[in-house]
Amino acid sequence: MPVPVDQPPYSGMQSGIRGLRLEATDVRAEFKYAGHRSADHRADVDDRLVERGQGLAVTTARQQLRRPDHTGPWKT
């Protein structure tokens, strides 16, 4: 059922309604995926992602394998 905006209870609220349109001019993203896990665990996950082969799984695995220098001596 349509709600009339020119009748109570909404008629007095119209002056308080504001709109804002934003335009994205830049995007900064950070890739984080199993960085807190051991290298062996990450390799296992990457293998399974490639095997899965769905959606962004292969792309994600490639990104993870491309940046081995961005990992550290993490605990298992």
C-alpha positions, 0 to 999 in steps of 0.5 A: 500500500502506498504511503502518502508523504504529504500527510501525517505522520510523514509530512513533517519529516520531509524537511529533515531528509537529505541525500548525498551522492558520492563518486569514488575517485580512488580505491586502495585495497589490501590483499590478506589471505591466511598470512598468519598461517605457516608457509606449509598451510598456505601452500596447501590452501593454494593447492586446494584453491587451484584444484577447486578452480571456481570463481576467483579461487585460482586468481587468489592462489596466484596472488598468494604464491606471487608474494612469498616475500610478504610472509613471515615466520608464522606459527602453525 
